[in-house]
């Protein structure tokens, strides 16, 4: 998708927060956005590093507009694959029905101030308090869906629409298969997405610069 990638495997708590804090200190003036993806274990309001646990907001707090000015007004996206608890969602069977939504008009001003916590999107694999499922060979339901939807629609749909598609794919196309356990079998999951984005975000292909 045209991102510059940095990969860190099993960092300790100190290493993880050093990585985040150093990234927040960089000059992002020539960059379009930031995306941080964390694949780990977790619990209620915690994510585990290699040697400890931490609160999720410590990932994005260093990138607020007042602390990281070069990312002010730019999308800051956080994708978290981790359990948020041990509750299970057995789902409910519904009949199909039609729904309608209203679109809101955009607002634009030549000069403007933004809240320090504007332009963030946090996407968790599951809702607070609940278990996050994965397939032992194909990987987590959430990351499978992120990969599928981004690969299919990245050049055509805005980020929030893709996140809605991702949530729909997880919710409707996955179900646990543990026939030896009545408790764990046929369980469902839905991602939990929080957004303070104030504009549509598209991942348009960028033209390659000549060296």
Buried (B, 14 or more C-beta within 10 A) or exposed (E): EEEEEEEEEEBEBEBBBEBBEEBBEEEBEEEBBBBBEBBBEBBEBBBBBEEEBBEBEBBBBBBBBEBBEBBBEBBBBBBBBBBBBEEBBEBEEEEEEEEEEEEEEEEEEEEEEEEBBBBBBBBBBBBEBBBBBBEEEEEBBBBBBBEBBBEEBBEEBBBBBBBBBBBBBBBEEBBBEEEEEEEBEEBBBBBBBEBEBBEEBEBEEEEEEEE
